[in-house]
């Protein structure tokens, strides 16, 4: 588990995190003594029901990050994973908000929260404030038998309930309607989380129980509580298991909602804090794919993001809200309330209703067909058989040199240069060996087809440089087309390469002496232009590469790598070395 943090004092961390919300949302105020975030009086409507929530810290952006117009009116925060006190909540309800139209107090269903928020509810009622209490409980990770009298826990899906009741209150809904809607939404929502590891609280010893590599805890709670079971997994199997727990009508222990073919659902994918945006997006795609394939469910809204976390929990939760008639009339359906605008930094669902309605279609988009460079024939001709033979020999040399290039790049760079070159070489080699590749005697066409492969298989800086150079090479060759058959002689290639170098200089400041692949490329092109002999040019590339051993890097990743005294004079530039292998392979095959 990750035990490194920028803060070692959890109390200071909570205070500063809460205060930051007043910096990112100027309509909010902060009571540091009671850890309450609330809407400023001049920013909150006095003719609406107030919505108050909260809970332990460590679940950010919930709950304080959900305070703002169209969302919560106030939130009381406890220490990390601990409920705020009844007195904190009482102050939030009685001192920080306007309660003339009544208050809905709505925490998550955890014992400490229920007791403290419940006590504050009774204090508010005793003071004459019209108050209702509801504890959100949407988790299916703990079954009915195990949950017993405590019931379901409140997890990620609760954010949808908070959004619905808050939007209804903002729209002028009565306390009775807001309270009933909270119950109705809760009755139609299910959630389940899974995590690869427990979390570590700043300032505390590391937890000794860890989840073994290759396993996942299904149903893990948001306070490090264990889930229903641990399994070895692939993402596909994990999602399948989770959806079955969420939607299986035949499981009496977890069958919280029923499903008919005509039912519509909202899907929420919530990051527990430590999953990258890249992986979370992949998870969303897999969940949607399986819902459609296995359950014939095509969510009418897909909301993805970080809403209710467990510090830096390496997991996610899936929530499904069944859309039922809210009974509130026009403009106040569950969907319309979810789509209603909100000014809360923790709510990230920016797609408007109009956009969903207008563009929600599976019809494929017709792309316009722009004529590609390889579609335009040229008169610059070569022997396709010789081209394939020469290039194949050179490419095989590059593939064989991958361990050496990788070794060099591991010392002076980030270690990916050799793999990138090998990937590109293998893809071009596959093109050359494919009988259907359409490599003809048209030199421009041949280079353009190679460019297409390079662009789709080589990434990073070196991939971009190769792609730019080869695109320019194709253009340079086309410039040699005299309108009649033009043999691709060494002189023609030299002229085209000279043009490519000129084009490349527009996009990179690299020059010979900067310790880059240009230390091999420029000598090769220059000598080919002068001598019209590829063997002389290849030797110049090799000498240029050798010279990089004594150079200090001024461009590329090597600039940031320390310990130059260990490799200066010994290690050539990896990019130059890889290119030199290719160019010498070309020369040897001729």
N, C-alpha and C positions, 0 to 999 in steps of 0.2 A: 504494500500500500504506500501511497505517496505521503511522506511525513514531513516534507519541507514546506515551510510557509514564510511569507514576508513578515507576518506578525507573530509574536510569541505570547502577547498578552491578549487573551480572548475578550476581556472586558473593554479594553481600549479599541479593539477591532470592531466590536459591535457598535460602540458609540460613534466612531468615525464613519462607519458604513451608513448608519442611519442619517447622520448629518449630511452626508454627500447627496442624499435625495433632495435636499433643499437647494443644492447647487445645480442639479440636473433638471429639476422641476420647480420653477420659481413660485408656483401656486401653492406650495406646501410649506408647512411650519413644523418645528421640532421642539418637543419638550424633553430635554436631555435627562432631567431628573427622573422621569417616568418612562423614558424610551417610547414616546408616542409620536408618530408621524400623523399629521392631520391637515386637512385643507384649510387654507387661510379663510377667515370669515368673509373677506371681500371676493373670494374665488369660489365660494360654495353657495348654492341656492338655499334659501330659507323656506322654500315651499315644497320640500321633498322629504321623503323618509330617509333617514340616515342609515348607512350600512357600516357596521364596525366589525372588524375581524382582527386577526393577529395570531401569534403563536411563538414558539421558540425561534431564536435566530439560527442561521445556518441553512435556511430554506430559500434564500434570496433568488429572484426578486420578490417572491412571496414573503411576507404579506405587505410589508411597508411599501414596496415598489409598486403595489397595485392601488395605492391611494392617489386620487386625482379625479378630475371631471369625468363623469361617465363610469366611474369605478368606486372604490371604497372612499368613505369619508374620513375614516381614521383607522389606525392599526397600532396595537400595543405589542411590543417585542419583549420576549424573555431573553435570558442568556442562551448560549448555544444549546439547542435541543431541549430547552426547559420552558414551560409555560410562563407567560407573564403573570404577575400576581393579580388577585381580584381588585386590589386598590389601583393598580395601573389601569386596568380596564375600566373601573368605575370612573376614574378621572377622564379617560378618553371619551366615555359616553356623556358624562355630566358637565365637564369643564371645557372640552375641546371642540365640540360640534353643536350645531343647532338641532335640538331634539323636539321641536314643536310638533312636527308631523309624525313623531314616533321613531323608534330605532329597532333595526333588526341586528341582533348580535349573532354572528355566524362564524364560529371557529371550525377547526377540523376535529374529528371524533377521537381524541386521545384523553385519557383519564384526567390528567392535570389540567388540560385546556377546558374540558367539560366542567370540572369543578370550579375553576377560577372564573371562567366566563359566565358560568351559571350563577355564581355568587354575585358577580357584578350585575347580572340581569335582575336578580332579586333586589339589590340595593337601588337600582334605577326605578324599578316598579314601586318600591317603598317610598321613593322620592316623588312619586306622581308622574313619572315618565312612562308613556305608553311603549312597552318594550316586548319584543318577541325574541325567542332563542331557538336556534337550530344548529346542530352539529353535523357537518357534512361527513358522509361515510360512503365511499365509492369503491373501496378496494376489494378485490376478489382473491387476493393472495392468501388470506386467512378464511377458511370455510365457515359455514354457519355453526357447525358443531364446536369447532375450536374457539370461534369468536364468542359463542355463548351470549351472556347478557350484555357484554361490552359492545358487540356488534362489529360492523366493518370499520376499518381504519379510514381516515380521510387522506387521500393522496392526490395525484396530479389532476384527475378529473374535476376535483373541487374547484379548480380555477375557472372552469366553464360555468359552474353554478354561481360563483361569485360574480362573474361577468354578467350573467343573465339577470340576477336580482338587482345588481347595481344599475344596469341600464334601465330596468323597469322603474326603479326608484327615481332615476334622473328624468324619466319620461312622465313622472307624476303619479306613478302607481301608489295605491294605498298600502298601509302596513299589512293589512289582511291579504291583499293580493301578492305582495312581495314575499310574505311568509309562506303562503300556499304554493307559490311558484318555486320557492326553494325546495319544498318537500317533493313537488311533482318532478322537478328536474333530477333530484337525487334518486328518486324511484326508478328513473330511466337511464341511469349512467353506470357504467362499470369501468374499472381501471385495474391495471396490473403492472407492476414494475419488476425489473430484473437487473442484477448488477454483477460485475466481474470481481468486485472487491469491496470490503468494508472501507469506511472513510476514517480519517484521522482528524481529531479536533486540535487546533492549535493550543499549545501549552500543556497538553496532556500526554501521558505515555502512549506508545503505540499499542494497538490492540494485538493480542497474541494470536487470535483466531483469524487466519487468512484463508481466502478461497483459492484452492490449488489452481495452477495454470491449466487452462483447457476446460475449466468448469465454470458454471454460472449459477448464481442463486436466484431462483425464480420466486417472485413474491417478496423480495427483501423490502422492509419498511424504510421510511425516510429518516429514521433515527438509528440506523444500524441494526434494527431488529432482524432476526432471521426470517427467511421466507418459507414457502411451503416445502421446497425441496431443492437439492442441488443436482445438476446433471452435466455430463459432458455434452458439448454442443457444437453445432454450426449455427450461423445466424438463421438460416432457413428453418432448421429444426426448432430453434428457440422460438421464433415467431409463430410457427405452427402450434407449438405447445401453449404459448401465451394466448393465442386466439381461441384455442379450444377451451381454455379455462374461462375466458371472457364470454364465450357465446354458446357453449354446449348446453342445450336444453335438457339433456338427459343426466346432467350432474346435479342431483338434488341438493348437494352441499354448496354449490356455487351458481345455481341457475337463478340469478337475480333479475334478469330481464328475459322476456320472450321476443321472438323475432318472426315477422311475417314477410313474405316476398315484397310487399309494397312499402315496407318501412324504410324511412330515410335515416341516415346517421351522420353525425359529425365525428371526425377522427382527430384526436389530439395526440401528438407525439411529443413527450416532455423529456428534456434532458435532465438527468439527475445531477448534473454539474460538471462531470469530468469527461464527457464524450465530445470529440471534436465535431464541428459543424459539418465537416465532410462525411464522417461516419453516421451522424444523425440523419443526414439527408438520404444516405443509402438505406438506413433502417426504415425510414418513412416509405421509400419506394418498395421495399420488400413487404412491409405490412399492407400497403395498398394493393399490391399485386396478389397477395394471398387472400385478402378479403374478397376481392373481385372473383378470383378463380375458385376458391373453396366454399365461399358463403354467399356468392352472388350479391355482395354488398359493395356499392360504389358510393363512398361518402360524398355528400353534397358540399361539405367543407372539409378541408385538410389544413389543420393548424399545427405548425411545427416550431419548436423553440425551447427556450429555457424559462420555465415558469415557476416550478416548485422543485427545489433541489435538496440534496442531502450533502451539503458542502461541496466537495469535489467528487461526488459519487460517480463511479465509472459504470453508469448504467442509464436506463431509460424506462419510461412507463408508456403504456398504450391506454388511451381512454376512448370509449365509444359512448356517445350520447344519442339515444333514440329520440327522434323528433316527434313529439306528440302534441296534440292540440293544447295550447296553454290556457285556453278559455278566456283570454284577455281581449280578444277582438283584433281588429285590423291594426297593423303596425307593431304588434307586441307578441309575435310568435317567438319561439325559442331562437329561430334562425335570425330574425330581425333584431332581436336583442343582442345576440352575439355579434352581429355585423355593425351595431351602433358604434359611433366613434367614441374613443376614450383617450384621455390624456394622462396615462400612467406609464412610467418608464418600463415597467415590467410586463406590459401587454404588447405583444408583437404579432398582430394579425392585420397587416396593412391593406389587404385586398378588399376593395369596396363591393357592396352587394351588386351594384350595376356591372362590375367587371365579372363577377362569378356568373351572373345571369346571361351576360352577352357572349362570353367566350367559353363557357363550359361545354365543350364539344369534343368528341373523339374523332371527328373527321380529320383525315390527314391534311396537312398544309401542302399545297402545291408550290413547289419551289421553282422559280424561273430558271431556265437552262441557259447559262451563259457559255458561250463558246470557249473551250479550254485551249491553252497554247498548243497542246499536242494534236488538236483537231486541225490545225493549220499546217499543211505540208510545206516542206522547203526543198530547195534544189541542192543543198549541201549534203553530199553523199559519202558513205563509208561502207566498209565491208562488215555486215552485221555479224558474220561468223567470227571474224578476228576480234571485233569489239567484245563479244561475249567471252571469248577465250581469254583475252587480256584482262578484262575486268574481273572475271571469275578467279583467275590466279591471284590478282592483287587483293580481292576481297577475302579470300581464304587466308591470306597472310595476315590480314587485319584481325580476323576471327581468332587465329592461333596466337596472336600477340596480346589478346585481351588480359591474361593474367599479369603480364609485364606492365601494361598501361595502367591497370587497376592498382598494382603495387606502387607505381610512381605517384599516382593521383591520391592514394591513401596517405602518402607522406606529405605531399605539398598541396593537396586540394581536399575535395569532399568525397573522393573515392568512386565517383560514378562515371568518369570519363571512359574507361575501358568498356564498361557494360553498354553505355550508349553507342559507342562506335561499333561494338559487336552486334548490337541489335539492328542498327542501320545496315551493316554489311550483310548480315544474314537475310534481311528483307530484300535488299537489292539482288543478292545472289539467287533468292527464290524467284524473283522476277525474271532474271536472265535464263534460269533453267526451266521456266514454264513455257511449253510450246505455244500456249495461247496468249503469251505476253505482248505480241504485236511489236516486238523490237524489229524494225526494218532497217533498210539502208539509209533512212532519213536521219541524219545526225541530230538535227534539232528535235525531232520527234523522240529519238532515243533518250536524249538528255532530259527532256520534259517528263518522260515516263519515270525516269530515275528520280527526278526531283519530287514527283508525286509520292513516291515510296519514302524518300527521306523525310519529307514534311510530315508524314503520318506515323513514322516510327522513331525518329530521333527528336528528343526534347532537350530542354536546357539551352545554355549559351552556345555550345558547340553545334547542336542541332540547328539552331537558328542561323549560325554563320555558314554552315554547309548549305543550307537551303537558299539563303540569299545569294551565295556565290554561284551555286548551280543554276538558279533562275537567271542570274545575270549572264552566265555562260551560254545558256540557250539563246538569250537575246543577242549576245555577242556573235554567236554562230549564224543566227538569222541575218545579222548585218553583213555577213560575207556572201550572202546569196546574190548572185549577179543576174538572176533571171534564167540562167541556163545551168546545166549540171556543173556543180563545183565540187571537186574532190576535197575531202577534209584532210588536207595536208598538215604537216607540222606547222607550217606558216599560218594556215587558217586557224588551227587550234591556238597558236601563240597569240594571235591578234584577239581572238575571243577571250582568252584568259586575261589579257591585258585589260580588256574592257571590264571583266568581272572584278578584277582588283580595284579598279577605279570606282565601280559601283559599291563595292563592299566598304570602301573608305568613307562613304556617306553615313554609314550606320555604326561604325566602330572607330574609336580613335587609335586602335592598336596599330603599331608599326613594328618593323623588325627591331629587336633590342628590348621589347617590352616583355619578353618571355611568354609568348602565346603561340598558337598554331601558325600565326603569320610568319614566324621565324623560319618555318619550313615552306610555307605557301609562296611567299614573295620571292625568295631565291629561285624556286622552281619556275615560276612564271617568267621572271626576269631572264634567266638563262635560256629558257625555251625560246623567248623572243629573240635573244642574241644569236644562239648557236643553232636553233632549229633542230636540236637533238635531245630527245627525251632522256637519254642516258646521262648526258651532261647535266640536264636540269634536275634529275633525280639525285645525282651526287651532290648538287648544290643544296637541295632540300635536306639531305642527310647531314651535311656540314653545318647548315643553319640550326638544325636540331641539336647537334653536339654542342654548339656554341651556347645554347640556352642553359647548360649546366652551370656556367659561371655568371649568369645574369641574376639580378635582383628583380623580382616581379613588380610591375607597376600597374598591371591590370589583372582581372580575374580573381578567383578565390585564393590563390597563393599569396595575394597581398595581405590577407588577414591571418595567415598561418604563421605561427612563431617558429622558433628553433631553426632559423635559416643557416646557422653555423653547422647544422647537422647534414644539410643537403646541398648547399651551394658548392658547386664543383663536382657533384656526384650524380645528381638526379636531373635528367632533362625535363623540359616541360612536357607533361603527358599528352596534351593535344597535338603539339608539334611532332612528338615521337610517333603517335598513331598515324598521323597524316604522312609522315616520312615512310612508314612501313607500306602504306598504300601506294605512294608514288614510286617507290623502288620496286614494288611488286609489278607495277605497270611496265617499268623499264625492262625488268628481267623477262617478262613474258613476250616482249617484242623481239 
